Amino acid sequence: MFGELWIDRAKGVEARLAQTPADVRPYVEEFIQKGYVIFRGAVSDETVEAILADKNGIYDDPEDYVLKNSGTYLDPVELKKMDRADRLIDLYAVSPAARDAIAAPLVSKFLQVIFEDDPIAMQSIYFEYGSQQSQHQDTAYVVAEKPLSLAACWIALEDIKEGSGELVYYPGSQRFEPFLFSGEFKSWTPKRDGQEQHKEFLEQLHTQAKERGIALEPFLARKGDILIWHADLSHGGARITTNDQTRMSLVAHFCPRSVKPAYRQSVPNTYREVKHPNGMYFTSRHYDLAPVEKGHAKGALIYDGGVTKRRQGPSVADVPVAARSLAGRVMRKLGLR
């Protein structure tokens, strides 16, 4: 009904596992059991450092970046230092290193196996600090055309310390009884479903875990580790107890190429699926990736929640975002902004 993957079906799993390449099979078996799997040292130190350097580009060329805080789009031009609630959206659109990390060879191969298709990275979020987000399932917020045809990865960009708001999850929670918003939907729409249903959704995850005797597990990763989780794995961010302790990480969400992100309908003229050499595809709601397809490092910003329009004023509303970004960058280098 919701497009579950073969790993979640009642029949045929063992036969399909027998056909899985030997180097991937143990990871798939662990994923089926726990709802997540860890690839240790999947990203090199050099790639991690390149991602962080590209992230820091927000201070030199802020018009290239999309910044959110608690769900609200902010103007990167005004950013002095990232705080706990700041998020960089689709960093892979401006960072070749981020694309390389997300498309790490074993990760791409693993996703190809569980999707039975080439994977598309459809969204990414960079975190400077722990999210402290409530336990949740991604299907409530990250919407693919088939809700359960979804997976996500979490890439550690530094050694993660206890008290930093580390990632935590309920192992096996992908098999919890499903919660349906308004009795029929996997995704939450505030206007349709309301806040009370959302609260009920969050609370029942803890209730089901308690009934099954499942305790939260933390992910104290080493730099370069990647954790991939199931669409319905309950996960969140622990409370930050060590002030100013960063938890630099990069999250990406995936769907099979035969399944599209729901936002495709919002960007029909700029929706592109750009292939990485490792077999992963990338697309974005916020960037047109045509320049990347042509060999350039960065995509062209197309949607930043109205930030560029507010920054420049209504008189330039019809000027393309890319042109306005270039003009703003020139003004900054000339000391005019």
Number of C-alpha atoms within 10 A of each C-alpha: 6 12 14 15 16 17 20 15 9 7 10 11 14 11 9 13 19 10 10 16 12 10 11 16 16 14 17 21 17 13 20 19 16 18 24 26 20 20 16 13 15 20 24 15 14 10 18 22 14 16 25 19 13 17 19 13 16 20 15 12 18 19 24 25 25 24 26 18 14 10 10 11 17 20 20 21 22 9 14 9 11 15 14 19 15 23 26 21 25 28 28 31 27 24 20 19 22 27 21 19 21 26 25 19 16 15 23 19 21 20 25 18 22 23 23 14 15 19 30 31 27 28 23 24 19 25 22 22 23 24 21 18 14 15 22 21 23 23 22 20 13 22 22 24 17 21 26 21 24 30 27 23 22 24 28 25 27 19 15 22 16 17 16 24 24 24 26 21 23 22 21 20 24 21 15 15 10 12 19 14 19 14 8 8 15 23 20 21 16 11 7 10 15 13 13 9 18 15 10 12 20 16 14 16 22 19 11 14 18 11 8 12 8 15 13 17 13 17 18 16 22 16 21 23 20 27 20 22 25 25 24 23 26 27 23 22 21 22 17 20 11 12 8 11 18 22 25 19 23 26 21 23 25 28 29 26 20 14 19 19 25 15 16 18 11 10 16 10 9 18 19 19 19 20 17 18 10 14 17 27 23 26 26 29 25 22 28 23 26 18 15 19 17 10 9 12 15 20 23 21 23 21 16 22 16 13 18 25 17 12 13 14 10 10 8 14 14 9 11 12 20 16 12 19 20 14 12 21 20 14 12 14 11 9 8 9 10
